[in-house]
Amino acid sequence: MTRRTTKADLGLLVAPLLCFGFAWLLSQLEFMQRFEWRSLDWRTQVRAQWGQPAPDDRLLVLGIGEHTTLNIEPWPFGRAYHGQLQYLARHDPPRVWAWDIIFADRRRRDGTAVDAAGDLTFSVATEALAELDVPVVFAAVASELDQAEALASPGLTAPIPHVVGDISQLEGDISATLPFPDLRAHGYFGFADAPRGAGGIVRHMPLLVRIGEAVYPSLALQTVMQYWRVPADEVRVVLGESIRLGREAEGREIPIDAAGRLLVNYRYEKVEPGETTGRDFPVVEYFNQLIALDQYYEQGATDARPPVPMRDRIVMVGEFSTDTGATPFADQSPLVLLQANVLNSILTGDFVRRVPAAWIWWGALLMGYAGIGLMRRRSVWWLSLFTLLTAGGFAASAFALWRAQSVWVPLVGPLVGFGLLQFGFFVYRVWVEQAAKQQIRSMFGSYLSPVVINQMVASGEQPVLGGSAVELTAYFSDIQSFSAFSEVLEPPRLVSLLNEYLTACTDIIQEQGGTLDKYIGDAVVAMFGAPVPLPDHAYRACLTSLLVQRKQAELRAAWQAQGETWPPLVHRMRTRIGLNTGRCMVGNMGSRTRFDYTMMGDNVNLAARMESGAKFWGVYNMVTEETRRACEAHAEGRIVFRALGRIRVKGRQAPVAVHEVMGLQEDHDAEGEGLRAAFEQALHWFYAGDLEAAAQGFRICVPRERLQPERDEGILTNPSLTYLKVVEELQRRPLPADWDGVYEMLSK
């Protein structure tokens, strides 16, 4: 008996060393390091919701989002707009103006500039800001292509001469893609290279980039250098230690590793420009600021909404639609916010600080021995409680340090070691007490990979830039008057409501074979027919629109049944859906280092116009003639459409025939068929220019419409009422000689 006890005691003495030693070896493996990063991401997400301080108010982000591209032109639009924005900024000059956009020299084969007038406007505005002592910083990227001519004339930008360490470890290449010469002559550039790490997230941001044998600052570093007016020759770099900006920058020292990289401290996120909650970056829509500056300062409109103040701030401009990537907060986040998070860390001195790993491992080992000593004679229940309290306390402490001081405590490896030790101790207690114990194992971490990722994995090919023209049906949906929801719901409840709604919509899209492109706030963008070809993609998209409306009706009923849990605005939530079918560019779009699988093209924009145009006609599922034809080619008679007319949308010359998706044929009754026939007869008179007959026909249709403004909550109009107003407007003046019944849509 004594011999057996001695062996058991020896096993208890060796067990912590074995368990934590094995966990340390596991922690060196890549898959364990990915778990460690995920644990940090989780802490980052929770920290963002638990009252962290507001971002530095010296930062302002101008986002080129969907609102901007819909009101100006599809991205990338002409550079003259950028020049106009910078020119207007002279009324409220910032401290630094920075662009997280690459404005390379664009020339035709004959050597002429693609947009000489726009480039000239842009460069003159940059010079004007420089004369006001407002430096402008542009993005550049390293390149393997020989561009010696560009590097021979870097303009105002100078390399950093004082670097101690092996510069061969820095991110870089033999050459670079720089802003075009006139911008370099009046502004600065910094490198936006940002290699992705675990989970596709940029974990370490290069603050120094090697081009040939010269070392240049990153976009963020160049921006703060210009903010504090620190010339390149006064910057001191010791690789593996820090970048010292000197007295002008309040003695700021930026910690870097041997490769000149800063560990990014993600704190704030903003997926779409709009109002800030105080816990995220102040992000203003590019178009809104442009218009506000013009109306407030140039036109002197007394009722104009003042622009967001820019004086003495760092204004950074970035694109929100395609220049996206994964962050701890979202799979598709605007990468300009990566630069903003780095800038916030430098301005506030809020850098990630790592606790030395040796301290954590030795501390965990001592805690393991202490636990064995304390729990050896206790019951299994006490041992379970000790395990939970110790592991939970360690995790809570790690989170508290991350939240309060941005201190990163390694979590996964020590917890694995502690878990192994406790497991072994449980086995030991079972053996000692000769008691049976059943262990329940649960498997976690099941993955739902998108179809695109599955195809890439199966092919063994890495994603590359480029796309191909594909016939598909583009799907856009948007909640009616969603901005009002944020006025009546607290952020947590708004998020809960939106998550429930988006989950239902996304499930239906995926069940019908659609591919989710992106979420834009409450809007859902999807495609049918790519990346997996679907011969009946138009039918599937039309069916999806009906199923989404049916599901939303069920949600409304459920929310109404909950009484006062939700305000009346939620009870009458409705969604507008727009579809268009045609050839679109589909593939990996973006820059050399940042891209995403998405769809682009005029047909995509037209689908978005269908969704926004549905509001005018008072319908909730509006499609183009191309979608109707493609749907009926594969499922003739299964979907009932109602012709709504011919319109000319803003930005297109050719008229577009549009239709309402009324429902499935099996749900279509005689009353619905009567409405459709009467409406299309009135529409025929409208096309023929017989306005009196058309007006009479639409009046007959008004009471037969399924949705009535005064009867149904949330309904503002319907097609018959809309056409009555249109006819009444036309009757006030003679019809033009070339009347063809095409209605001009003046808004997007």
N, C-alpha and C positions, 0 to 999 in steps of 0.2 A: 504493500500500500504506500509506504514511504517512497519507494522508487518511482511509482506512478505519479505521485504528487510532485516530485522533483522535476520530472520531465514536463509536466504541465506548466509549472512555474517557469521553466526554461523557455518553453514555447511562448509564454506571455511576455517574457523579456525580449525575445527576438521579434515577435509579431509586429510591433510598431516600426522597427527598422525595415522589415521586409515590406510591409504595406506601403509606408511612405516612400521607401526607395523605389518600389515598383511604380507607384503613382508619379514619382518624379521622372522616371524613364518614359512613362506614357505621355507626360506633359511635353516632352521634347518632340513628339510625333505631330505631324501636320494636322491630322483630324482632331487631336485634342486641343491644339492651338486654335482651331476654328471654333470649338466649343467655348474656349476662353474668350474669344472675340464676341461670340454671341452673348455670353453672360455680361460683357461690358455693354453691348448694345441694349440689352434689357435694362440695365441700370440707367443708361442714357435716356431711354424712352420714359421710364418712370420718373427720373429726375425732371424731365421737361414738364411733367404734369403736377409736380409737387412744389410749387411756389419758388422756383429758382429766380434769381434776380433778372430784371429786364436787361436786354442787350444794351451795349454802349450806344448812347444817343447820338454819338458822332457818326454813326453809320446809317446810310439810307440806300436801299436797293430799288432801282427802277427795273421792273420786270416786263419783258416783251412777251405778253401772254396772248391767249386767244382773242381777248377783247381788242388788243392792239392790231393783230393781224387781220381781224375781221373789219376793222374800221380804216386801216391803211391799205394793205395788200398782203398777200401771203409772204411768209418769211422765206428767203431774206429780201426785204424791201430795199428801195433805193437809199443810198447813203446820204442823199440830200436831207432826208428827215433827221438823221443824226446831227448833221451840221446845223439844221434849224433848231434842234433841241439845245445844242451847246450854245448857239448864238443867243437864245432866249435866257440861258442860265446866267448871262452877264448881269441881269437884273437882281439876282440873288446868288452871288457867286459862292460856290462851295470852296472848301479848302483844297480838295483834290477831286478830280473827275477820273474815274477808271472804267474801262470797258473790258468785260470778260467775253469779248468777241474778237475774232481774228479778222482784220481788214487787210488781207493780202492784196498785192498789186494784181489787177485783173486786166489782161490784155488779149486782143485778138491776134490772129496769126500775122497780120500786117503790122503789129506793134502798137496799134491805137488802143486807147483805154476803153473798156466796156461801158463805163459810165463816167466820162470825163467831167461832165457838169456836176454830178453828185460828188465825185471825189474832190473837185475844186471847192465846192461849198463846205464840205466836211473839213478840209485842211484849213480854209480861211477861218472857220469858226474855232478850230483848235488854236490857231495863231492868236485870235482875239482873246480867248481865255488866258493864253500864256501872257499876253500883255497886261492882263489884270492880275498877274501873279497866281494864276490857277493852273497848276500843272495837270496835264492830261496823260493818263497811262493807258496803253493799249496792250492787248494780249499777243503773245507770240508762242510758237511751239518749236521744239527741236525737230530737225529734219535730216534724213540721210542724203537728201538731194543737194548737190553742190550749188550753193547760192552765194558764191564768194563776192559777187558784185554788191549784193545787199549788205553783207557783213562789213564790206569795206566802207560803207557810209551809214553807220548806225545812228547818226543824228545826235540828239542830246544824250542818248543812253551810253553810259560807260561801264565796262566790266569792273568787277570788284577786285582790286589788286592785292589786298592784304588777306591771304588765305593760308592758314597753317594746316597741313595735313595732306593726305593723298587725294588729289582731285579726281583721279581716275574712278573713284567710287561714286561720284556724283552722277545723277541722272543727266543725260545729254546725248549729243550726236555730233557729227562733223559740221553740220550747218543748221540753219533755222529758217522758218517761215515767219517773216516780220511784217509789220504794217507797212503800207506803201510809202514811198520816199517822202512825200510832202507831210505825212503824219509824223514820220520819224524826225523831220526837220524842226517841228514845233512841239512835239510831245515825246514821251518816254515809252518804253516798252518793258514788259516783264513776262516771264514764261509761265504759261498755264499748264505745263505738263503735269499730269496727275495720275500715275500708274495705280491701278486698282489692286487691292489686297484681298484678304479673306472675305468671302461672301460677295465679291464684286464691288466692295466699298473701298474708297480711297482712305486708307488708314494713316499713311505717312505722306505728308505733303512736302514735295521738294521745294525748299526755299532758295536753293542755289542750283543752277543748271549750267553744266559744262558744254560750251560750244567750241569745238576744237580744243585749244589750250586755254581759252578764256573762261572766266566764271562770271555769270550774269545773275541778277536777282530774279526771283519769281515775280509773278504779277502782284501777289499780296505783299511781298517784301518791298518791291519797288514803290507800291502805293504808300506804305508807311514811311519809307524813306522820303518821299515827296511831301507827305503830311508834316513830318518834322523837319523838312528841308535839310536832310542829311546827304551830302554828296557821296558818291561811291568810294572815293579814296579815304573817307573817314570811317568806313565800316570795317570792323575787325572781326575776322572769322577764325575760329578754332574748331575744325571738324571733330565731331564727337563730343563737343562741349557746348558752344554757344556762338550766336551772332551778336556782337556788341554794337549798338547803334550810337552810343556816346551821349555826351551831355545834352545835345539838342533834343534827343529823344527821351529825356528824363532818366538817362542812364539805363534805358531798357536793354535787357539781355534776353535773347530768344534761345531756348534750349534746342539743340539739334543733335542728330546721331552722326556717325562717321560718314554717312552718305548725304549729309546736308539736309536731312528731312526733319520736319516737325510732326510729332504725333498729334493728329487732329483732335481737338476737344469739341466734339459736336454738342452744341447746346440748343440751337434754335433752328426752326424749320418753318417754311411757308411754301406750300405746294402751288398756290395760285395767288397772284397779286390781289390785294384787297385790304380790308380793315385788319388791324393788328389786335391781338388779345392781350398784349403786354408781356406774353411769354415767348413771342416769336419776333422775327425781324420785321421792322417797318418796311413793307414792300408795297410800292406804289406802281400802278399800271403805267407803262411808258406813255401810252396815248393820252391818258388822263392828265399826266403832268405836262405833256406838250401842249394840250389844249388849254389847260389852266394858266400856264405861263403866258401864252399868247393872248388870251382874253383878259387876264388880270393886268398885265403890264403893257402889252402892245396896243390892245384895243381899248383898255381902260373901262371895261364894262363894270358898272357899279354893282350889278347883281351877280357877277361872276364868282364862282367858288375859288377862293385863294389856293394857289398851288402849295404843295407840302414844302415847308421851309428847307432850304439847302445850305444856307450861309454857314461857313466854317465847318461843314460836314464832309465826310467822304461819301461821294455819290458813286455807286457802282452799278453799271448797267449790264444786264444779262438776259439771255433768251430762255423762256420757260417751257416751250413746247417740245423741242427736239434735243436740246443740249441738257440731257438729264442722265441720271445714274442712280445707283443704289446708295442709300445712306442708312444709318441706324433707324431712321424714322419711316422711310418709304422706299419701295423698289424703284420708283421713278420720281426723283427729286431734282429740281433745277440745280445744276452744278455751280451756278453763281453763288448759291448759298454755302457751298463748300468754301469758296473764297471769303465770303462774309464771316463764316465761323472762324477761319484762320485770322482774319483782321480783328475780330472781336477779342480773340485770345491775346493778340499782340498789344492791342490798345489797353486792355484791362490787366494784362499780366496773368491771365487765367490759363495757365498751361497745365497739361497733364503731367502729374508727378507719379512715378512708379515707386512703390515700396520695394526695396531690394528683395529679390526672391529668397535669398538665404535666410533673411529674418523670418519670412512667412513659414518656410519649411521647418526650420528649427523650432519655431514657436508651436507649429502643429504637432511636431514630434513630442515636445514636452507636454502638450495638452493630451496627447494620446496616452502617455505614461500616467499622467494624473488621473485620467478617466479610468484606466485599469485599476489603479490603486483605490479610487473611491467606490467604484461599482463592482468590485470583485465579489463582495459578500452581499450585494443587494439583489433584489428580485429582478426578473426580466422586465417588469413594468417600469421599475426605476431606471433600468438601463435604457429602455426605450425613450423615457422622458429626457434623460441626460443627452442621448444622441440627438433628439430633436432640438432641445434647447441649445446645445453646443453648435450644431450645424446652422440652426436658424440665427443664433447670435452672431456667428462669424459672418454669415451672409448679410445680416442687417448692418453689422459694423462696416463691412466692405461697401455697402450701399451708402451709409451715412457719410463715410469719408469721401466717396465719389461725389455725393450731392453737395457737401459743404466746401470741400477743398480741392476737388478734381484729383483726388489721390486714388490711383488705380492699385487695388489689392488683388493679386492673383487669387481666383476663387475656385475654378473648376478642379485643378490638380490637387490642391489640399483637401477639397471636399471628397474627391475620389479616394485619396489616401485614407481620410478619416472614415469614409464609408466602408472601404475594404477592412479596416481595422475593426470597426464595430461589427461588421458581418462575421469576421473571424471570432470576435469575442462572443457573439451570439452562439456560434457553433460550439465554442468552448463551454459556454454555460449549459447548453443542451447536453453535451457529453458528460459534464460533471454531474448534473442533476438527473441524468438519464430520463429526460422528459422528451416526448415527441413534439415536434414543432413543424407546422406546415408553412412553407414560404410561398408567397404569391408574387409572381413577377408580372409586371406590366411593361409592355413595349411602348416606347415613346419615339417620337421623331419620324412619323410616317409622312412622306412627301408627296405632294401633288404637283408634278412637274408640268409646265406648259408644253403644248405640242411642239413649239419651236425648239425648246431645249431638248426634248426627246429626239427630235430629228438630228440636231447637232451632235448629240452624244452617239447616236447610232452611226452617223457618218464618220465620226472621229475628226471632223474639221472644226477649226476655230472660227468664230464669227468674224466676218470681214465687212468692210464698207461696201455698199453697192445695193442695187435692187433690180427688180424686173417688173415689166408691165403685166398686170394680172387683171382678168375680168372678175370683178367682185361686186358685192353690194355693201356700201358703207352705211353704218348705223350710228345715228346721233340721238341722244335723248337728254332732256333737261326738265327739272321740276319747275312747274309754273310758279313764278313770283317767289323763288326760293330765298331771295335776300330778306324777305319779310320774316322768314322762320328764325333767322339769327337774332331778330329784334325781340322775339317773344320767348325764346328758349335759351336757357343757360347752356354754355358750351358742352358740358358733359351730356346733357340730355339731347342736344342737337346731334352730337356725335353718335349717340345710341340710336336715335331715329334714323340717321343717314346710313349707319351700318346695316340696320335691319332692311332698309329699302334697297341699298346697293347689293346686299347679299341675295335678295330675292331676284333682282334684275339679272345679276351675273349668273346665277344658277340657271335661269331660263335661257340666257344667251348660250351658255356652254352646253346645255342639254340639246339645243337645236344645232349644234355644230359650229357655232360662232366663236370667234377669237376676240377676247377683250384686248383692246388697244391701250386704253388708258382711262383713268378717272380724272375729270377736271372739276374739282369741287363736287357738286351734286350731279354733274353731267357724266354720262357714260358714252364712250366712243368704242365701237366694235366693228369688226369686219366679218363678212360671210364669204367664204371662197378662198381664203388664204390663212395660214400657209398650206392647209390641206384643201385641195380642190373639191368643190361641191357643185355638181352640175345644176342643182336646184337652189343655189344660194339666195336668189331673189325670193323664192317662195318661203324658204326658211326664215329670212329676215322679216317678211311680212307676217308670217305666223308668230314669230317672236314678238313683234309689236303688239299683236292682239293678246298674246298670253301675258305680256307685261301689264297691259291695261287691265286684264281680268284679275291678275294677282294684286294690282294696286287697289282695285275695288274691294278685294278681300281684306287687304290691310286697312283700308279706311273703315270698313265695318268693324274690324277688330279694335281699332283705336277708338271708334265711337263707343263700343261696348265697354271700354274702360272708363267711361264717364269723364270726370274732370282731370283725369291723369294727363290728358293731352289737351291743349287749347283748341278752339274751333278751327283755327287755321290748319292744323294737322288733319282734322277730320275731313277737310275738303281738298287735300293734296291731290294734284293731278300732274301728269307727265306728258310732255309733248315729244313725239318721236318723228324723226325725218329720215328717209331712205333715198338712196340714189344708186343706180347700177351703171357700171362702166369700167373702162380700163384705168387702173391706178398704179402708181409706182409703189411697190411693196418690197421691203427689205430692211437691211440695217442702215439706218440713216444717222448722220451726225458728222463728227470730225474724226481725224485719224485715231484719236485716243478715247473718244466718247461717242458712242452710238447706241441706237436702240432699234428694235424691230417695230416698224410702224408703217402706216400708209400715208401717201401724199398725192397731191394732184388736184386738177380742177374738178374732177368728179367727186372727190372727197369734200371739197369746199361746197359743192352744190348740195350734197347731203346735209351739210350743216345749215345751208340756207333753207332747206325743207323744214328742218326742225324749228328754226326761228320764224319762218314764214307761216307755220301752222297757227301761230298766235293771231295773225291778222285774219285768217279765214275762220277762226273759231273751231278748228278741228285738233285732234290729238295724235293722229297718225297720218302723215302726209308724205306721199312718194311721187317720184317723177314718172313720166310716161315710159321711160326705159325700164324702170323697175316693174311696172305693171305688165309690160310686154314679156319681160324675162320670166316673171312669175307665172303668167298664163301659158307660156311655152312649155313649162314643165308640170304645171298643176292647173290646167284649164278648168275654170268653173269652181275651184275649191275656195277661192277667196273672192269676196264681193268688193268691187271698187266703185267709187262715185267720182265722176269727173268734176273737178273744181274750176277748171278754166285754163287759160294760157297766161303766163306771167313772164315778165322780163326782170330777172333778179339783178341787183346792183353788181356791176363788175362784169356782166355778160351781155352781149348784143343779141344773141339768138333767143327767141322766146322758148319757154319751157312749159310743156303741158303737165299739170299736176293733178293728183287724185287723192282722195281719202280712202283709207283702208276701212271699210265699214264693218266687216266681220267675216266669219266663216259661212260658207254656203248653207251648212246644216242649221245655222242659227238665224239665217236670213228669212224673215217672214213676209207676208203679203204687204203689211204696212210699210216695212222698210223698202220693199221693191217699188211700192207706189211713190214713196218719197224720192227715190233715186230717179225714177222715170220722169216725174214732174219737174224735178230740179234740172235734169239734163235737157228737158224741153225748153224751160225758161232760159237755160244757158244757150240753147240754139238761137232763140230770139235775140239774146244779148249779142251773140256773134254777128247776127244779121243786121244789127243796128236798130231793131224794132224795140226801142226802150220802153214804150208803153206796155207792150205785150210782155216784155221781160219782167217789168216791175209787177204786173199782175200775177205772172207765174210765180215769182219769188214770194209774193204775199201769200199765195195759196200754200207754199211750202213751209212758211214760218211756223205755223202751229203743229206741223207734222214732224218737225225736227226733234230728234231724240233728246237733245240737250237744250234747255231753255234758261236764259239768264236769270229770270226772276223766280224760277222754280228750283233749279239745281244749284247747290252751293258751289262757288268757285267758277261758275260759267259766266263769261262776260259777253259772248256773242256766239253766233253759229253761222254757217255759210249763207243761209238765206237772208238773215239780217244784214250780213256784211254786203251782199250783193245789192240789197235794197239801198243801202247808203251809197254804194258806188254808182248805181243807176241814178239816184237823186242828184248826185254831184254832176253827172254827165248831162242830165236834162237841163241844167242851168246854162249850157252853152252848146252851140252847134257841134255835131260830131265831125271830126276831120274827114276829108275826102278819102283818105287811105285807111279808114277804120277797119281793123281786123279783130277787134275784141281782146287784144293783148293788154293786160293790166301791168302798169309800170310799178314795180316794188321799189320805193325810194329808200327803204332802210334795209339793213342786213338782218 
